[in-house]
Amino acid sequence: MAENYVSLYRRAAYYGVPVGIVMSVMAVSAIYVDKVSQLAVVVIAMVLLLPCVLYHYERKMYKAEYGFTEYSGLWMLGILTMIYGSLITSFVTLGVFTFLRPGYFYEQAQLCITLYSTSTDPQVQESVTMLKRMVEGNMLPKPIEVVFAAFWLWSFVGSILSALVALVVKRVPVRDARR
């Protein structure tokens, strides 16, 4: 039994790779949704797939340990899996922002300025003026800032999502753990 044991941390690192791929597809699709609007469907599909993938991996560990895994262990597996997946996604996203779409934030700011300049709402006009100042003052966010913010956001979301998924995993009894 001892030689077949795989630690929670090793499992999380191993499971983090496919989760990182799912999250990377989601992130790249979100970055390019302004060019190809059909990618919005991919983003939504990946958002819906993520809890299913987490459930699959937490359930796999639960069954491998014959239903004796504590809630905290399942939760930690999900948290670490999301952190490792977020790390992979961060590298992919930074690569896209750096090499494939280096002017992404400027393009988005210009698009917003163009779209909202015709509005008669004073609050919208104030926002357009502020956005123009940000562009002129070179105060748009840097790719690394956005990537770090996304990393921490996904790590936090992963923690909450993992807690909910672990509750579901614990509720479903293990019938035959040897399968």
URHUDA-V845024 format. One record per run of one state. SS is the DSSP state (hx for helix, st for strand, lp for the rest). FROM is the first residue (numbers start at 1). TO is the last residue. If there is no record, write none. Layout:
BEGIN
<<SS	FROM	TO> <SS	FROM	TO>>
END
This chain:
BEGIN
<<lp	1	1> <hx	2	4> <lp	5	7> <hx	8	32> <lp	33	38> <hx	39	64> <lp	65	70> <hx	71	100> <lp	101	103> <hx	104	116> <lp	117	121> <hx	122	136> <lp	137	142> <hx	143	171> <lp	172	179>>
END
